[in-house]
Amino acid sequence: MREELKECHRIVVKVGTSTITYPNGKLNLKRIEELAWVLADLRNRGMEVTLVTSGAIGVGAVRMAMRERPTVMREKQAAAAVGQAVLMQIYHNFFDRYNQTVAQVLLTKEEISSEERYQNTKNTLETLLEMGIVPIVNANDTISTYEIEISDNDQLSAMVAEIIQADLLILLTDIDALYDKDPRSNPDAERIADVARVTPEIERMAGEKGSAFSVGGMKTKLEAAKICEKTGVRMAIALGEDPKVIHRLLDGEDVGTCFGWNREKEE
C-alpha cells in the first residue's frame, strides 16, 4: 500500500526544532540546505509543497544568548520574534539557491477557529501553491500564547494539512519511526511500520519530549495523527537527520511509520 505514496501531489512537511538545530540550539545549516534542496526538487517534479517549521523560540533564545529555552511567557515571545526573522532569512537564502520562491505565513488559533479567518488562510495558502510558491508556516508566537503551548507545531501542521486538503503530512523528527517502546533505552524495541488508527495501545508507546530547546515528542505526533484521522489526511513520521528520506517515502520505501494506510482494510 505504500505504492500509493507515489501518487501524492500536495504534501505538507513539518520539521521540529531538534531537526534543524544542533543539541546546543544553534542552526544546523547543512540540514536546512538539504531540506531546501529536497523540497525544491519536489516542486520541480510538479508537486505542491508546504513547509511547517518549528524552531523560532529555540533559535531566538540562542541568538539572545540564553542557555536554554525560556520559560517566562514574555521571554518566549521575545525569543520567537528574534528567531522568526533569523529562520526566514536562512530559509529564503537556501531556497533561493534552487530558484524557489518562499512565503512566510504566521498562524494563530484564531485562524483555525474563526470561519472567516479560516477561509482567508485557506485562500492565501491555495493561491501561493497555485503560483508555485512554497509557504513556510509557523505559529505566531510573538502575539499569541496558545500556539507556544500546543506541541511544537505538530498539531498546527495537521491543521494546515486539513486546511489545504493535503494528500500527505510528513513529520520529520529525531526518531526514525514509532516504536513499541522507547528505542533509546530499549535495544529490543520494534518499529511500528504502519498504524491504521491511533488506539490507546498505540498512545502508550509514545515517549517523552525531545531536546532542551524543543517541546515536541512522540505524544504530540500521535495527537497530530488523530487530527489527520478525522480529516482524511495520510501522515508519516520519519527521521529528519537526512531530508532525502522524504524522497524515499514518496518512492514507496518501507521507512518510518505511516498512519492510515490500512484504514480501508479495517473498514
TORLUM-826402 format. One record per residue (C-alpha): y, z, x. Coordinates in steps of 0.1 Angstrom, whole numbers, padded with zeros to 4 digits, always signed. Layout:
<sites>
YZX;...
</sites>
This chain:
<sites>
+0000+0000+0000;+0023+0003+0030;+0024-0035+0029;+0049-0031+0001;+0074-0018+0026;+0078-0053+0039;+0093-0063+0006;+0122-0037+0008;+0156-0053+0006;+0180-0024+0001;+0174+0007+0022;+0192+0040+0030;+0187+0056+0064;+0196+0092+0069;+0200+0108+0103;+0202+0145+0109;+0222+0165+0134;+0192+0170+0156;+0185+0133+0157;+0219+0122+0170;+0227+0152+0193;+0211+0169+0223;+0199+0205+0220;+0233+0216+0234;+0251+0199+0204;+0266+0170+0223;+0261+0135+0210;+0231+0115+0221;+0250+0082+0227;+0219+0063+0238;+0201+0071+0205;+0231+0063+0184;+0235+0029+0201;+0198+0023+0195;+0202+0032+0158;+0232+0008+0155;+0211-0020+0171;+0182-0014+0146;+0204-0013+0116;+0225-0043+0127;+0192-0062+0132;+0181-0053+0097;+0214-0068+0085;+0206-0099+0104;+0173-0101+0085;+0194-0102+0053;+0187-0066+0043;+0213-0043+0028;+0217-0011+0047;+0235+0022+0041;+0236+0050+0067;+0239+0086+0057;+0248+0107+0087;+0250+0144+0094;+0264+0160+0124;+0302+0163+0117;+0303+0201+0119;+0280+0203+0149;+0298+0176+0168;+0332+0191+0159;+0320+0226+0170;+0311+0212+0204;+0344+0194+0207;+0362+0226+0198;+0342+0245+0225;+0323+0266+0200;+0290+0279+0214;+0271+0275+0181;+0275+0262+0146;+0304+0281+0130;+0295+0305+0101;+0330+0311+0087;+0337+0285+0059;+0372+0275+0071;+0359+0271+0106;+0331+0249+0093;+0357+0228+0075;+0379+0225+0106;+0349+0215+0127;+0340+0189+0101;+0375+0174+0103;+0373+0170+0140;+0336+0159+0140;+0340+0132+0113;+0367+0115+0134;+0345+0116+0165;+0314+0103+0147;+0331+0074+0130;+0348+0063+0163;+0314+0063+0180;+0296+0045+0151;+0323+0019+0149;+0322+0012+0186;+0284+0008+0187;+0281-0013+0155;+0309-0035+0167;+0289-0044+0198;+0264-0061+0174;+0291-0078+0153;+0285-0054+0124;+0314-0040+0103;+0311-0004+0090;+0330+0016+0065;+0333+0053+0061;+0325+0069+0027;+0330+0106+0023;+0315+0121-0009;+0317+0155-0027;+0297+0169-0055;+0323+0156-0080;+0315+0120-0071;+0279+0127-0081;+0285+0148-0112;+0315+0131-0128;+0306+0100-0147;+0339+0082-0138;+0337+0091-0101;+0300+0083-0101;+0308+0048-0113;+0337+0044-0089;+0314+0055-0060;+0287+0030-0071;+0312+0002-0074;+0326+0009-0039;+0291+0010-0023;+0279-0020-0041;+0309-0040-0031;+0306-0030+0006;+0269-0040+0005;+0276-0073-0012;+0302-0081+0016;+0276-0074+0043;+0293-0041+0054;+0272-0010+0064;+0286+0020+0045;+0284+0052+0066;+0282+0081+0042;+0289+0118+0050;+0297+0148+0028;+0334+0155+0027;+0330+0190+0042;+0368+0192+0050;+0377+0197+0013;+0345+0209-0004;+0324+0239+0004;+0295+0228-0018;+0284+0200+0005;+0284+0223+0035;+0258+0244+0017;+0235+0215+0005;+0208+0209+0030;+0223+0189+0059;+0228+0158+0037;+0191+0154+0028;+0198+0157-0009;+0230+0137-0006;+0211+0108+0009;+0187+0109-0020;+0216+0109-0044;+0231+0079-0026;+0198+0061-0028;+0197+0067-0065;+0233+0055-0070;+0227+0022-0053;+0191+0019-0066;+0177+0015-0031;+0142+0003-0025;+0136+0029+0002;+0151+0061+0017;+0142+0068+0053;+0149+0103+0066;+0149+0104+0104;+0142+0139+0117;+0129+0159+0147;+0093+0159+0135;+0073+0127+0131;+0059+0135+0096;+0050+0162+0071;+0021+0183+0084;-0002+0206+0066;+0013+0234+0088;+0039+0236+0115;+0027+0214+0144;+0050+0231+0168;+0030+0264+0165;-0004+0250+0153;-0021+0224+0175;-0046+0217+0148;-0020+0207+0123;-0028+0174+0105;-0004+0147+0095;+0000+0140+0058;+0004+0102+0057;+0011+0097+0020;+0023+0120-0007;+0020+0109-0044;+0040+0138-0057;+0057+0169-0043;+0035+0197-0057;+0037+0234-0050;+0009+0229-0024;+0030+0203-0006;+0060+0225-0007;+0041+0253+0010;+0036+0231+0040;+0073+0230+0048;+0086+0249+0078;+0119+0264+0086;+0153+0249+0096;+0158+0229+0128;+0182+0233+0157;+0211+0257+0161;+0236+0230+0153;+0219+0218+0121;+0209+0233+0088;+0182+0209+0077;+0144+0214+0078;+0113+0200+0061;+0121+0220+0029;+0153+0201+0024;+0134+0168+0030;+0110+0177+0002;+0139+0185-0021;+0152+0150-0014;+0117+0137-0021;+0118+0154-0055;+0151+0137-0063;+0136+0104-0054;+0106+0110-0076;+0129+0114-0106;+0149+0083-0098;+0120+0060-0088;+0132+0056-0052;+0105+0054-0025;+0110+0077+0005;+0097+0081+0041;+0100+0107+0068;+0098+0096+0104;+0106+0107+0139;+0141+0099+0148;+0139+0100+0186;+0131+0063+0186;+0151+0045+0159;+0128+0015+0162;+0104+0035+0141;+0124+0020+0112;+0111-0014+0122;+0075+0000+0123;+0078+0015+0089;+0092-0017+0074;+0064-0037+0090;+0039-0015+0072;+0026+0006+0101;+0009+0039+0094;+0036+0061+0108;+0055+0091+0094;+0049+0103+0058;+0056+0081+0028;+0063+0095-0007;+0055+0079-0039;+0032+0050-0028;+0002+0064-0046;+0020+0073-0078;+0009+0043-0098;-0027+0051-0089;-0023+0086-0102;-0008+0075-0135;
</sites>
